[in-house]
Amino acid sequence: MTARQPLSARVAILSVFYLVQGLPFGFQAKALPVYLTTHGLSLTNIGFAGAVSAPWLLKPLWAPIVDRYGSARFGRRRSWIVPLQAALASTCLGLAFVPAEALGLFLGMIALTNLFAATMDIAVDGLAVDMLEPEELGWGNIAQVVAYKVGMQIGGGILLWASQWIGWRGLFQAMTALIVIALLVTLAWHEPRRDAAAHQAEAKIRTSIRAMLKTLGQALASKGGIALLVVVASYKIGESISDAMFEPFLVRYAGWGESRVGLVLGIYCMFFSLAGSFVGGWLASRISILRAVVGFAVARSLAIGGVVWLATLAPGEIGNAEVVVAKGFEELTGGALTTAMFAFMMSRVDRRIGATHYTLLAGVEVFGKAPGGLFSGVLADAVGFTATFATGLGISLLCLPLLTLVRAAPAPTDDTA
């Protein structure tokens, strides 16, 4: 498929790209709720603030453009990655100088970082499809999920914890510096060229956006195409409800401060998530990817029960150890499930339109879990944290039978017409 590079080299460069994308999203997912909570916003408004992640939901709309265009000389995917990294660094630097009272401008610029990172993700996902062979998808998606979570850990954990010394301005300046370093690495890297057969197959499809969309429609209409969309849209709903309100739960109910939240969730619990992501990709490369998905989906659903248990404790009983045990197990199983599911999604795409097809699946995943995160605050304001987490557990269990829909679906091939 490509001019062959060692798997370790391909995994390394993908890791750099995915880490960069995780930095701003980590801030939004982990640090932003703390920031807004300390500024006195209601749980409802904190939940709705998750709308700044809309570019991750909407990115399938412009994925064909990213997939269609690019300089073969500079690198088809690299043509997008380089300018988007530069734009992301500039926006993060700008955030360092936004005054605290300009909350609207602040949220708008956070949305802009998501726009740049989400568009970069289209190109990087397409690059992963281009460079990875089917038997390498487990390892490639370890790079995707683990590196992305490391970026999230830095942006929403380590830097949040360090903000007690460096402040919010220092947080964004540090994030900017990391993105600039990644940009320099990208400029020094050369994208592998596609071999002649793969290039010709893609060229027939990429003659126009219309032709690419037609091929995408045929892939979705094939056996198992719609079932895959249903599964991808549903498997994270319960988890998203639980996750969105967990930081506010620790701040509002348990009385934790922002540095403690950043230390325990952003650092301690994130290690469980990283370990799970590695295990998920490793197991997906050892057994059937779908078997790995099913096993981890069951374990993740059971793990949400630990979060429900945590919410039944008195505030004074919620210590670091209790949170690490309950939330850590959920992060472990959730991380494993995410890696296995992403590898499964990548195994089902039409490689001729890899970025477009995979981005649609990724967009459907975001679309499926977005309502849970957005309305979790409304639910928590209405019924409390315990009932909110229990609702997430119930929905997660109800979605498990949907995994049977994709058991018999064949993986598409490069000859899909």
Secondary structure, 3 states (H helix, E strand, C coil): CECCCCHHHHHHHHHHHHHHHHHHHHHHHHHHHHHHHHCCCCHHHHHHHHHHHHHHHHHHHCHHHHHHCCECCCECCHHHHHHHHHHHHHHHHHHCCCCCCCHHHHHHHHHHHHHHHHHHHHHHHHHHHHHCCHHHHHHHHHHHHHHHHHHHHHHHHHHHHHHHHHHHHHHHHHHHHHHHHHHHHHHHCCCCCECHHHHHHHHHHCCCHHHHHHHHHHHHHCCCHHHHHHHHHHCCHHHHHHHHCHHHHHHHHCCCCHHHHHHHHHHHHHHHHHHHHHHHHHHHHHCCHHHHHHHHHHHHHHHHHHHHHHHCCCHHHCCHHHHHHHHHHHHHHHHHHHHHHHHHHHHCCCHHHHHHHHHHHHHHHHHHHHHHHHHHHHHHHHHCHHHHHHHHHHHHHHHHHHHHHHCCCCCCCCCCC
